[in-house]
């Protein structure tokens, strides 16, 4: 059989006539087309072997490609290859993950032996740290970095969701499907009770912001400073860790680049509660009201009435261009999100421009950027977004209730307590919240001499938010509660200025490499708020929030108005030294000295926060050079101190406020009364953290990871103590007192289990634990007890406190009655404070019989991220889970009780046997007890993305296109019976699955990424 053909075709008239039959015979054809004369054909078979320099073994799966073509092959199990080239000047490009790519000219050779050297690029990867960057291999603190190519795709809310599951120790949760909601983040546990800083510091190109300030599509990388030695350079602001967001940057080189990314998405409620249908409800409560039943004749799925199939879309257009002297990037982003609930939405437009210009022989670099953000969303709750009461009312509402009365008005049934038509709450409310934010940022970088860099950063942020909200005369506020036409307006203005001046000197002298940084920072913030509400409007046409003064409640002195102003500043001096000897021994030491106006007038207005960390690159030692296993082993140890000031200002002095009015000379005047006690000894909280870690990588880069263990201790917790009056002026005083501890373990492992020419599988797993303990509440002032209660749960028209913060225990404990069984009549059997079983009739419900019945903070987290590539296809599957915690199921507390005097709808589980023994007795009053606290452990298949890339397109303008589809929140594996065990885990009241909670969603996305 003919296999190879070398042809010279002198005319273009019949090429396929000759070539096609030969291809059909199974041959390979190579042809040269000429006009009027013949041309010779060059062809040479190149064979060779690719081996590793470190051990001399062949490298299977290495790719050999002819540069500038699609011709390629891959080495076999012994590292051998064979490739035919048709150009005598061909250049072979040899690549293999974990090794340096090589280019070798053929130059007449037919046999080529290639020795590949391990690539330290992973160690040379640059990560962002405080006030600069550092080689990853030189980092001595606990720092994580995620680049844009590894971000999560799909209908992401903000920057937090981009890295969800990718950073060990960083807990990122999505607790709401509301399109205005953001992710909740927590790093290494809770660290304060009453401090000013509760969450990690978020910096966007060095300027404080929020996770949703910048468009996710406009982010280049996200770096996380996890431990005290890394975050201490930011002082008190970094006490809960630091998240550094770097936006996409302009690039020089006389090139123009245009990129478009966009997607369209829809969603559905991930999990719905199984409520009784109208038929099931009739069977439970047959007959009309007059006969003791609750059948009102209709068949309504109330949840369906307030939901929809949403359509969301995002468009991002990025322009980059310029020269090596002057370049720019401009980014435009439009984001329109619809929620699964009616009248829930969120529209944001962002624009960012950054210009870089070099001058004075490239010694001076000037950067200027401006970021504008316009946001608007519909409001069906006073000052908020979606009214969660509408969801609550839809679940509890009798499914036989009609939507409308015969005359077309809404059916309300005002005789039932707090019973409202959910469609009234949505359709008869109108409002919106508009936010405008502009961020100006300029940076001057000057290099007067070699190795010295002077940097000046100036930023100005201005944010304005206006809310307007009205309820019609048909709203429940008018027809049930007597507030006809209730309306409100409010305003919020924020100004923030920042100046940072730094000088950095870098020098390498033989084996000594060091960097010295010194700086000054000044941050000033002003906040102003105002609000007003009014009601008793005579109609729905000329009143409302657009004409709020026309309501008669204002004329009758019943309207309310409030305003406030707050000013803060923070002044800091800081320095840092980095030193490396012989690329083996590493040192970083920093110091920050700062003062805040919250402590103005105290004896401790300034705080000093030191940090030190060291590293040892074991694999760079001479005695490790002959080992064949590890590419890197680096040990790290760090210690750092950060802190937090009080939330309120000027607590060192006695503050005053208006009190109740009194009659003076025939006039009513407001009295002036104390607002706080003075405490000149107030000082900073101090968090002292020790971190031990190791980074490791197997030769070839196929397996790597890190392990960190940490211990945090917070001294001088800020707490409000009760004090006697007199001698004190006020019944409480804010003072420093107790201590809190957090400790944990973080593990990250990344690997490339399979790599061939066409297929690659990369995988990353993370594991983290955290244990928290409140060691003391007392200091100079003594607490009246060793615990305090906080938080609330709601059930059947009642509210009770839900959490207990107890010395010697962890933050997040639920506190309620403990039930262990039911009797034959379906009545609770309790466990009292002495551990004794007590029947329902004998149990006094003494508050002292409450006990800890669970904890809402997970003890450990897992994530597993897998990425697969086959030719131009790519597939990613992300999984994550949280374990060792409980959830308060408010839905069951509200909809499972059999004592249903309001005849609200019930969960289908109302018919389940309690503890497998009996139905709950209908004589049992609703209450908060341990039966409604469930294990919250879950594993989620969080994100599945399938994509296809069209590369090296032979078009003039379009370089590449990638199409992808993503499903988010695909599957939750859990024993929890509520809508979603992923609930809030931050603050002092974690773990409550509220009955008003906007249900989480499963989203389906189709997206395009194109480069022009």
Secondary structure, DSSP 8 states (H G I E B T S, - for coil): ---EEEEEES-SSSHHHHHHHHHHTT-EEEEEE-SSS------EEEEEEEEETTT--B-TT-EEEETTSS-EEE--TTSEEEEEE--TT-EEEEE-TTB--EEEE-TT-SEEEEEE-B-THHHH-EEEETTEEEEGGG--S-EEEEEGGGS--SS--SHHHHTTTTSTTEEEE-----TT---EEEESS---SSBS--S-EEEETTEE--TTSS-GGGEEEEEEE-SHHHHGGGGGGGTT-EEEEEE-----SS--EEEEEEEEEEEEES----B--HHHHHHHS-S-GGGT----S----HHHHTB---EEEEEEEEEEEE-SSEEEEEEEEEEEEE-SBTT-EEEEEEEEEEEEEEETTTTEEEEEEEEEEEEEEE-SSTTSSS-HHHHHHHHHS-TTS-SB-TTSSB---TTSTT---HHHHHHTEEEEEEEEEEEEEEEEEE-SSTTEEEEEEEEEEEEEEEEEEEE-TTSHHHHTTS-TT-EEEEEEEEEEEEEEEEEEEEEEETTEEEEEEEEEEEEEEEEEEEEEEE---S-SSS-SGGGGGGSHHHHTT--EEEEEEEEEEEEEEEEEEEEEETTTEEEEEEEEEEEEGGGTTSTT-EEEEEEEEEEEEGGGSGGGTT-SSEEEEEEEEEEEEEEE-BSSS-TTS--EEEEEEEEETTEEEEEEEE-----TT---EEEEEEEEEEEEEETTSSEEEEEEEEEEEEES-EEEEE--TTTSSSSEEEEE--EEEEEEEEEEEEEEEEE-SSEEEEEEEEEEEEEEEEEE--SSS--SSSEEEEEEEEETTEEEEEEEEETTS-TTEEEEBEEEEE-TTS-EEEE-TTS-EEEGGG----GGG-EEEEESS-SEEEEEEEEEEETTEEEEEEEEEEES-EEEEHHHHHHS-S--TT----BGGGGS-BTTTB---TT-----BGGGEEE--EEEEEEEEEEEEE-S--SSS--EEEEEEEEEEEEEEES--SS-S----SSSS--EE-TT----EEEEEEEEEEE-
